[in-house]
Amino acid sequence: MMKTFLKRAALALLALVGLTALIISIEYFGGQPMGLFSGSRPSTLGFSGGQFAPPSWKPNTVSSTVPAADTHYIAPLAFSGSTADSWKKLQAIVAGSSRATLITNGPAYLHAEFRSAGLGFVDDVEFALDEKAGVIQVRSASRLGVRDFGVNRARVESIRGQFAR
């Protein structure tokens, strides 16, 4: 009786491991992720009163509209020259980024979803043209999890580098 129970438990465990491996394989090698790790689009997106939504306690968000002493702080994108040309340049950089989908692309606000390779985790990246301050404000945040291993900060710095060229 105990042998039968152990055999069934082992088979159930093996089936679970196999199913998990199949899902991960489809997510990683299947091209278009199924969205198991995409989360839901936050309702707090947007730029109002010179601010993005404040970050949570999690270290997986960077924002240029929090105080500089905050660990979530990242500098806004500085530009010189034409505001319209600078905004068009940013739009082109984001639109040309791999695994990016433009969700909102307006005259002063841009929201894109960046999907990670493999498992398809989604980060929401927002830009707002802040003509009063003469900069483009930025926020990049992971939807799921606690840590992002610096991905959001690195993404913004990569965009900053392309924008400065």
KELUMFI-996641 format. One record per residue (C-alpha): residue number from 1; x, y, z. Coordinates in steps of 0.001 Angstrom, whole numbers, plus 500000, padded with zeros to 6 digits. Layout:
<atoms>
ATOM, n, east, north, up
ATOM, NUM, X, Y, Z;
...
</atoms>
This chain:
<atoms>
ATOM, n, east, north, up
ATOM, 1, 500000, 500000, 500000;
ATOM, 2, 502814, 502407, 500879;
ATOM, 3, 504639, 501530, 497653;
ATOM, 4, 501524, 502361, 495623;
ATOM, 5, 501156, 505708, 497385;
ATOM, 6, 504822, 506579, 496832;
ATOM, 7, 504602, 505543, 493190;
ATOM, 8, 501536, 507758, 492638;
ATOM, 9, 503150, 510685, 494476;
ATOM, 10, 506293, 510333, 492368;
ATOM, 11, 504229, 510242, 489163;
ATOM, 12, 502253, 513317, 490232;
ATOM, 13, 505479, 515158, 491042;
ATOM, 14, 506984, 514117, 487712;
ATOM, 15, 503864, 515350, 485874;
ATOM, 16, 504054, 518682, 487697;
ATOM, 17, 507747, 519098, 486849;
ATOM, 18, 507035, 518187, 483229;
ATOM, 19, 504173, 520682, 482977;
ATOM, 20, 506332, 523410, 484505;
ATOM, 21, 509144, 522638, 482061;
ATOM, 22, 506680, 522742, 479165;
ATOM, 23, 505292, 526147, 480200;
ATOM, 24, 508773, 527590, 480656;
ATOM, 25, 509878, 526168, 477299;
ATOM, 26, 506894, 527697, 475522;
ATOM, 27, 507516, 531034, 477219;
ATOM, 28, 511233, 531017, 476498;
ATOM, 29, 511467, 529385, 473084;
ATOM, 30, 507979, 529880, 471730;
ATOM, 31, 508491, 533393, 470415;
ATOM, 32, 505492, 535295, 471706;
ATOM, 33, 505166, 534910, 475488;
ATOM, 34, 501802, 533749, 476799;
ATOM, 35, 501688, 536496, 479376;
ATOM, 36, 501809, 534309, 482452;
ATOM, 37, 504147, 536853, 484022;
ATOM, 38, 502809, 540024, 482441;
ATOM, 39, 500557, 541169, 485265;
ATOM, 40, 497801, 543732, 484781;
ATOM, 41, 498289, 547245, 483464;
ATOM, 42, 498281, 549592, 486482;
ATOM, 43, 495440, 552087, 486772;
ATOM, 44, 497836, 554660, 488251;
ATOM, 45, 499740, 555384, 485037;
ATOM, 46, 499933, 558944, 483770;
ATOM, 47, 501509, 562298, 484497;
ATOM, 48, 499568, 564831, 486541;
ATOM, 49, 500638, 567944, 488402;
ATOM, 50, 504246, 567437, 487331;
ATOM, 51, 504365, 563964, 488883;
ATOM, 52, 504096, 560300, 488022;
ATOM, 53, 502514, 557903, 490493;
ATOM, 54, 504826, 557460, 493472;
ATOM, 55, 506799, 554214, 493598;
ATOM, 56, 505922, 551529, 496106;
ATOM, 57, 508415, 550289, 498681;
ATOM, 58, 509726, 547769, 496141;
ATOM, 59, 513150, 548513, 494622;
ATOM, 60, 511952, 547681, 491089;
ATOM, 61, 510953, 551229, 490066;
ATOM, 62, 512868, 554335, 489037;
ATOM, 63, 511310, 557779, 488693;
ATOM, 64, 512546, 561277, 487992;
ATOM, 65, 509674, 562868, 489922;
ATOM, 66, 510636, 561632, 493376;
ATOM, 67, 513100, 563541, 495586;
ATOM, 68, 516737, 563086, 494559;
ATOM, 69, 517524, 561494, 497945;
ATOM, 70, 515002, 558694, 497288;
ATOM, 71, 516587, 555392, 496185;
ATOM, 72, 514046, 555252, 493321;
ATOM, 73, 515320, 558540, 491871;
ATOM, 74, 516748, 558757, 488384;
ATOM, 75, 517510, 562009, 486572;
ATOM, 76, 515104, 563165, 483864;
ATOM, 77, 516237, 563291, 480245;
ATOM, 78, 517793, 566646, 479468;
ATOM, 79, 517544, 568067, 475983;
ATOM, 80, 518668, 571112, 474105;
ATOM, 81, 517217, 572524, 470948;
ATOM, 82, 513706, 572070, 469696;
ATOM, 83, 511212, 570544, 472109;
ATOM, 84, 509302, 568974, 469221;
ATOM, 85, 512451, 567452, 467695;
ATOM, 86, 513567, 566095, 471072;
ATOM, 87, 510169, 564491, 471675;
ATOM, 88, 510167, 562927, 468185;
ATOM, 89, 513663, 561571, 468800;
ATOM, 90, 512540, 559946, 472065;
ATOM, 91, 509464, 558469, 470368;
ATOM, 92, 511680, 556934, 467675;
ATOM, 93, 514092, 555474, 470243;
ATOM, 94, 511305, 553830, 472237;
ATOM, 95, 509451, 552607, 469124;
ATOM, 96, 512691, 551046, 467859;
ATOM, 97, 513511, 549306, 471127;
ATOM, 98, 513365, 545532, 471151;
ATOM, 99, 510417, 543970, 472982;
ATOM, 100, 508724, 547386, 473386;
ATOM, 101, 505080, 548071, 472592;
ATOM, 102, 503843, 551655, 472460;
ATOM, 103, 500579, 551914, 474367;
ATOM, 104, 500071, 555701, 474501;
ATOM, 105, 501991, 557994, 472179;
ATOM, 106, 500769, 561542, 472625;
ATOM, 107, 502208, 565009, 472115;
ATOM, 108, 503559, 565194, 475679;
ATOM, 109, 503096, 561714, 477225;
ATOM, 110, 504375, 558317, 476131;
ATOM, 111, 503697, 554947, 477757;
ATOM, 112, 505388, 551777, 476542;
ATOM, 113, 505394, 548222, 477803;
ATOM, 114, 508737, 546427, 477719;
ATOM, 115, 508502, 542625, 477828;
ATOM, 116, 511450, 540575, 479067;
ATOM, 117, 512868, 537835, 476907;
ATOM, 118, 511846, 534363, 477926;
ATOM, 119, 509176, 534608, 480577;
ATOM, 120, 507620, 537864, 479368;
ATOM, 121, 507693, 539973, 482533;
ATOM, 122, 506298, 543431, 481705;
ATOM, 123, 507673, 546793, 482792;
ATOM, 124, 505705, 550000, 482280;
ATOM, 125, 507854, 552878, 481059;
ATOM, 126, 506455, 556392, 480987;
ATOM, 127, 507829, 559647, 479627;
ATOM, 128, 506331, 563106, 480025;
ATOM, 129, 507455, 566268, 478306;
ATOM, 130, 507923, 568797, 481097;
ATOM, 131, 508359, 572023, 479134;
ATOM, 132, 508250, 574130, 482292;
ATOM, 133, 511329, 572314, 483658;
ATOM, 134, 512876, 571878, 480207;
ATOM, 135, 513265, 568099, 480585;
ATOM, 136, 511538, 564833, 479814;
ATOM, 137, 510433, 563151, 483035;
ATOM, 138, 510684, 559365, 483159;
ATOM, 139, 509350, 556461, 485208;
ATOM, 140, 510071, 552768, 484671;
ATOM, 141, 508460, 550141, 486895;
ATOM, 142, 508093, 546367, 487018;
ATOM, 143, 504551, 545083, 487325;
ATOM, 144, 505374, 541908, 489199;
ATOM, 145, 507934, 540845, 491745;
ATOM, 146, 510040, 542808, 494164;
ATOM, 147, 513492, 543011, 492623;
ATOM, 148, 514344, 543760, 489013;
ATOM, 149, 518139, 543418, 489345;
ATOM, 150, 518595, 546973, 488038;
ATOM, 151, 516797, 546379, 484727;
ATOM, 152, 514590, 549474, 484911;
ATOM, 153, 517486, 551787, 485794;
ATOM, 154, 519679, 550256, 483073;
ATOM, 155, 516884, 550642, 480511;
ATOM, 156, 516460, 554345, 481271;
ATOM, 157, 520227, 554893, 481154;
ATOM, 158, 520393, 553098, 477800;
ATOM, 159, 517621, 555320, 476426;
ATOM, 160, 519432, 558355, 477875;
ATOM, 161, 522609, 557329, 476034;
ATOM, 162, 520767, 556948, 472722;
ATOM, 163, 518912, 560205, 473306;
ATOM, 164, 522159, 562129, 473945;
ATOM, 165, 523673, 561121, 470570;
</atoms>
